[in-house]
Amino acid sequence: MGAFLTIGQVAASTGESRDTIRYYERIGLVPKPVRTPAGYRQYREGVVNRLALIRNAQRFGFSLREISAFLGVRDGGGKPCHDVRAAAGRMLEAIDRQIAELIDTRKRLKSTLKTWDARLSSTPADRPAFLLDTLKSEAGSRRSRSALRAAPTRRPSTGRPRRATGE
């Protein structure tokens, strides 16, 4: 039998908080540790590698739900390799769609700015140019901008989802 680690030792080794480790234990990402007679958790050394794998998978872009499914298959003796590959392929496709939308939005913004520059140069300084009134109602562009504002993004430091503000 290998040595056991306390939750504090695991936290210090991995950079994860004790709360995060307990949470991962509750949702099944980390195996439940043995307990001392006093109720203290005693983790096997392998938990450090498991937590590193979870952190790396999150940084790559997988959700905790996806990671849990992959590890569940692996822990059950299966091979989730094709599922992992398929999920990464879907992430790439989503990124490609977002990039295409951003390129489209950029083109529209450049065109609008050019129009506004012309309008501003032909408008007397003491008169309003009514720039906002020149915006066309385009369902596609409105959808793209709102989708970009509402699209979940990930915090690089934690990998946890947050909402983009669009501001």
Secondary structure, 3 states (H helix, E strand, C coil): CCCEECHHHHHHHHCCCHHHHHHHHHCCCCCCCEECCCCCEEEECHHHHHHHHHHHHHHHCCCHHHHHHHHHHHHCCCCCHHHHHHHHHHHHHHHHHHHHHHHHHHHHHHHHHHHHHHHHHHCCCCCCCCCHHHCCCCHHHHHHHHHHHHCEEECCCCCCEEECCCC
